Amino acid sequence: MTKSYLSLFLVLLSLSAFAQKFKVSGKITDANGEPLIGASVIEKGTNNGTTADGSGVYTLSVGYSGATLIVTYVGYNKIEKEINGQEIQNFTLEDATLLSQVTVVGSRNMNRSSTDTPAPIDVINIQEVTTKQGQLDVNQLLQFAAPSFNSNRQTGSDGADHVDPASLRGLGPDQTLVLINGKRRHQSALVNLFGSRGRGNTGTDLNAIPAAAIERIEILRDGAAAQYGSDAIAGVINIVLKETVSQLTANVNAGMYKAKYRFDDKNFDGQNYNVNLNYGLKIAKTGFLNVTADYNFRDHTNRANTSPLDEISRRQYGDPQMKNAAIYYNAKIPVRKNFQVYSFGGHNTRTGDAYAWTRFADDVKNIPSIYPNGFDPIIASKITDNAATVGVRGVWKQWDIDLSNTYGFNKFDFSVKNSLNTSLGAQSQTSFEAGGFQLGQNVTNLNFTRFYKSVLSGLNIAFGGEYRTERYKIFAGEEASYTTYDQNFAGGSQGFPGFSPADITNRSRSNFGAYLDVEADLTKKLLVDAAVRFENYSDFGSTLNGKLGARYKITDDIAVRGSVSTGFRAPSLAQKYFNSTFTNFVNGQAVQVLLANNNSAVTKALGIPELKQETSQNASLGVTVTPKGSALSVTVDGYYVKVKDRVVLTGQFSDEDEAIGPLLKSLNVGQAQFFTNALSYTTTKGIDVIVAHSTALGRGRFSTTLAANFNWMKLGPINTSPALIGKEDTYFNQRERSFVLASAPPSKINLTFDYTVSKLSLMVRFVRFGEIKLTNWNYGSINEETNQEYTEAEYTDIYKPKIQTDVTANYKFSKNISLSIGGSNILNVYPNMSKPYLTESGGAWDPVQMGSNGAFLFTRIGFKF
């Protein structure tokens, strides 16, 4: 953190001296009017609280007259209420059965809150976040709300332009498990081939889930494979859908980017529009059906031809155009007193237009009679994403039993527009159906949970099983999209060659898992959690993993927590079976590249072994400080993650290579690459720091939050096959290693100031991104002027630390209507420029830090009835 950040933080904390208190009192009873002795009353957003006395009466001095009180009592439903200047506040709590208790990711104890677990958990209230920032999709919301989360929009990256790769703690997108209401979410069918993040990984498409359907997002920043299974090496993201009833909410959002760099006279582009509706219908006494409809439009941005450093590389560089429509639901229906049927899920359709690299007029891949000025191919997508969960949950002899089935489906259908097949000559068509791929997943769960209040100071036992099946398919495009009709010219659709019949894939696998989780409060100060999980996969065998965690309260204000665990991640079916021939650009020159699957003739000829699971060792240690009676909280958590046999996409072997060249020439491709467990290990060390303070200021409340992530990654030796010993620099060279190291900035610091007074709230946020280094296409090449290889300084692009500034004002005209106006990156800050033709993306910036779009100005109108 810079000195200016620290000084500003301390000055604003000192403003608490001007706090004005407001006294509120009342009585807390149950539905029969009996006092609830010891019920907890807390001022929201602070540690300021009290308990009810022997008559159920409480008195509390809060920061200001608009404060919100949270009232809780074990076995009863929580009440959250804004006092609105009323000094007398009475509360009546209703009995809560086990079926209404809250599940928090990271603990299977349904009596546990997010602040009471042995691992760090971020709980993000989506309604609060969306009123204070302009981002409209889940990935970008989390990018600026959670420092350990990173996501950048890609451009010129084929399928990755249409699905934003995201990561936790600098690890891969496929090393984070995503849950919806505690149930495993399916991954995207896409495997990322380009871009600075997610290279060679499959991930989960968070943007398929509308933010308007989400109540909160829980981020478990700890390894949890022993608790939840494959993919949970970096942590778990649990998305909790809304349960509100008898309330209609609607939001209309609009925004655009202020272009600092344009080759024309346009000052704004990248218009964004969003409209969403949410309504909940009550069913019986405790049941509900909550439905959300959401539509989002995002137009192109263009930041091409902006660099003074070199000649034009692309005429179009920026965000793709996206049209995203979704409908989601969440439902629970009571069946007798102790049972309920539940279901949730939704449908998402997204269409996208993304610009590929420019083919200029004199390019050998252009046909001047069709495009006299050259052309910019457009890679278009239609993405279909469906998900549905159906389950029954009930209480039998104090055991909470949960049986469910979840099906998820993701399909990419590609087409190419404004293109041609050079080998067809002047008769070539200009649009093509290019084929695509899809992934289906079905998960059946049976879980048992019981809490023994009288054993020790509380004992929770959970166990259960899971059976999962997955199927991955690649389907071919039309003939002209992949065929070379004249061997003297490049074949296939320019920009994105279609999938051929040789690429068609239809593969499946299954796995069975079983777990045991025991969590015990050995004393009122010491909590211990232990978990073990066994899984067996049909395609690579069995794995056994464990986790041990603990939290110890040194005092009521200070606690230490930590955990050790082992984990694993099964290689995705896409990583095992994806194969394609595509066009890559090296120093601005188009090269046909074969991506061969793990069972192909190429990999077998080179002795590449079958993919196996990644394994991990995780450790974390942290401290929490929450002084009672104050509004200050501090958490510091250090972590260590070692991932062995990491699956990566190799570098590209040339047809001039003595070992692989003859085979590639017979396949008519210039280069080839494949997936393999190339990295013997990676180690990631890091620290998460969160400092939050809230105080009354004048007639309102002033909140300050400092949240930061610092991480350091190291890459181990390269695993090669005997046939490729000595070719480690091609197998996984410096360029590929730098992409892994750039999965996240080495530091990201968020400093947020939030002031609310009466109907007005103001937010100012600073986000500092650490320095990122990437290796460009000069690596390993000869400088024609010196006849020597380029030096490290010449093949390294350095993106120095940058600070983004966000400002938002929100005003509530009434309890039904509110307006937000603001800007993200209002100072129009960009990463440092690089030479476009040397970057992976072909623009003056790779997708790093805050991205290359500049300032985003927005407005939002919210309705609630």
Secondary structure, DSSP 8 states (H G I E B T S, - for coil): --HHHHHHHHHHHGGGGG---EEEEEEEEETTS-B-TT-EEEETTSS-EEE--TTSEEEEEESSTT-EEEEE-TTB--EEEE-TT-SB--EEE-B--GGG----TT---TT--GGGSSS-EEEEEHHHHHTT----SHHHHHHHH-TTEEE---SS-GGGGTS--EEETTS-GGGEEEEETTEE----S-B--SSSSSTT-B---GGGS-GGGEEEEEEE-S--HHHH-TTTTSEEEEEEE----S-EEEEEEEEEEE-SS-SSS--EEEEEEEEEEEEEEEETTTEEEEEEEEEEEE------S--TTS----S--S--EEEEEEEEEEEEEEETTTEEEEEEEEEEEEEEEEE---B-TT-TT--TTT-TT-B--EEEEEEEEEEEEEEEEEEETTEEEEEEEEEEEEEEEEEEES---GGGGGG--S-EEEEEEEEEEEEEEEEEEEEETTSTT-EEEEEEEEEEEEEEEEE---GGGT--SSTTS--S-TTS----GGG-EEEEEEEEEEEEEEEEESSSSEEEEEEEEEEEETTTEEEEEEEEEEEEESSSSEEEEEEEEEEEE---HHHHH--EEEEEEETTEEEEEEEE-TTSHHHHHTT------EEEEEEEEEEEE--TTSSEEEEEEEEEEEEEEEEEE---EETT-TTTHHHHHHTT-SEEEEEEEEEEEEEEEEEEEEEEEEEEETTEEEEEEEEEEEEEEEE--B---GGGTT-HHHHT-HHHHHHHHTTS-SEEEEEEEEEEETTEEEEEEEEEE--EEEE-TTTT-EETTTTEE--HHHHEEEE--EEEEEEEEEEESSSSEEEEEEEESTT--------GGGSSSSSSS-S-TT-SS-EEEEEEEEEE-
